[in-house]
């Protein structure tokens, strides 16, 4: 008999980045890199576990912006181009490093990874949603949704119609893709604001997650801390994040990804190799960028790096998986005595931590699942819906406003570098509600309806928390500013054209084909 | 950055805070500190250090929307952000109406603590004023009051002390900075037991520290992580290097033969361009490299071998 549960949550998200107006667009690389380094490696891990008949449970949020990109034929085609170029470069690298055996074997590793990425991508019809959907069908993966464009809900408190639209649009998008209703949601940035659970309830969502202090600082006090879910007054369940297990993966002191045997993220051949040689593979403007071939291991605290040794890294990943399980077992046993009830450990991570940032992350996850399955019976992997069906009786509290961002609240998304956006976002939201109300009962003709729907798309795209995040962290700031302004400007123009019944169809078609997210959207969601 | 508050007002607030009786956690942040999770999140968008690309929008967002309005946003247990717009016609009207009194008046944000009441302008638990320079349109307010409800007026304070409201804000609620004091009868839990669960929850094991201190420790740790970043990658941004020099050598081997011939270099096949030429590029380590280049005609009847030998030595 197990003494406790482990719920691993992978939050996968990228903002909607699609630029048909340019042949090559730097920021689209975020998506291509994440496919090669995170999503496909995770898919391969899940596939192998299933082939080996190993039972497991992972909860995964796939944000509507990300799944929209997975389904987009232009981006699919561009990914093939991207991976073909990487394969070509990897071939050259295998050749170039012929006299350096320590690099040669790593070059070969990349070559075979890139081939495998391409064939996996093709195998799922170039749409990775198909892969995740099949794992969900087998009961191994519980796919949950997120805010439609990952808007930061607590900062939309004065225009909650936008929170509703974020949730409703996400839910109908999920239904269209996965053929069922989403039972859970990952609130963008794990940010909960009391009252938002009512909106989730109306949308038929049964649970969400909050950071530890969301539950721990809830009212009244949670009897089991964050080791059992709680119900909000609305009846929607809230699962609190466990910081102990997060720390082992995230922490800079003794956190797994910092191990010296693991691959160094910041040494990339895009910057290390001769300019003329690498030029065809970097940005067409000649700007050096990360390419994804990285030859060094972390090695130590200085800038002197030694070559990566895949076998050593693999051994470490196994060791770290064992260490993680050992610690969870001790944690569960301790809590079991304290609570007289099986504790639930909720460990959420950014999916992009695995593979992209922490190259060995997917391997670690693979070891982890296998060891849990074969070597022990103290902890059992569980999904939130499984847990709730086995443990339906839980305490009722109101969780506290919180996020999993730095310092636990809204400071990353509301500070000197990005606070200017909110007056415009709120104004646009108010105007969208005005439009939705004015046209809710009217029979809108084709053109008017298209304009209204596009207005909602532009508003949602402007609301992505990523733009504020990027403004705060300082890389690609111009891009984030541009995206915020362009969507707001398009929204305002649509608003004015709708109000004066003077819709410019040519321009509307142009932005419809550019910002083509959520083809099924209904502007009435924003009220 | 955020803290903008006059000394005078701060004094007023401190005395008020005592009445509420919650201590405030002092947080100071330096911009250079990069927290862990931010760094990982940021890595999603990291394509290497980029030169910043200029962006000139075709059009700018409007400076205002022509309506008097003030909005509050709760940022965390202590801070509220306020933004507002006051139209010039409103200001003109007031100037006309008040005459000399307008000139000597101060622009003021009056912040009301309206926790658990229905606010009727007079019944706030307390309020404090922040003087605002006339051209400013936003402010970070240090409420020093977690777990309270707030609303604010933007208005004029005349020299005789009279306050004229121009616009009133929405209501916001600052979250608690620690566990609730309210326990559920049905689910009663002894304090020490809760303290242990709480310690586990915030990632401190079953440490016997007091509840609030545990939370403060967690915040401090997050803030402090910036310093730890410099120790080991990848939990940090790329290190800024001091002066440095890196030198590598590569060797280009090129040649041509009949387009339909087969060519090997060091026994490995080489693909030819349509014109029969070929180029290979090798990283060249120290030592001696012999590169037998062997071409065989299509019919297999003819064969040539040329063997360049290169030595690299680093001094």
Interface residues (C-beta under 8 A of the other chain):
Chain A: X14 X26 X27 X29 X30 X33 X34 X92 X95 X96 X97 X98 X99 X100 X103 X154 X155 X157 X158 X194 X212 X213 X215 X216 X217 X218 X219 X220 X221 X223 X224 X225 X226 X227 X240 X242 X243 X244 X246 X247 X250 X251 X252 X253 X255 X257 X258 X260 X262 X264 X265 X266 X268 X270 X271 X274 X277 X287 X288 X289 X290 X298 X300 X301 X303 X331 X334 X335 X338 X339 X350 X352 X353 X356 X357 X358 X395 X396 X397 X400 X401 X402 X404 X405 X406 X407 X408 X409 X410 X411 X412 X414 X415 X416 X419 X420 X422 X423 X424 X426 X427 X466 X469 X470 X472 X473 X475 X476 X477 X478 X479 X481 X482 X485 X486 X488 X489 X492
Chain B: X1 X2 X27 X34 X35 X36 X37 X38 X40 X41 X42 X43 X44 X45 X46 X47 X48 X50 X51 X52 X53 X54 X55 X57 X59 X60 X61 X62 X65 X71 X73 X74 X75 X76 X77 X79 X81 X83 X85 X138 X170 X172 X173 X175 X176 X177 X178 X179 X180 X182 X183 X184 X187 X188 X189 X193 X194 X196 X197 X198 X200 X201 X202 X203 X205 X206 X215 X218 X219 X222 X223 X225 X228 X229 X230 X231 X232 X233 X234 X235 X236 X237 X238 X239 X241 X244 X248 X250 X266 X268 X280 X281 X282 X283 X284 X285 X287 X289
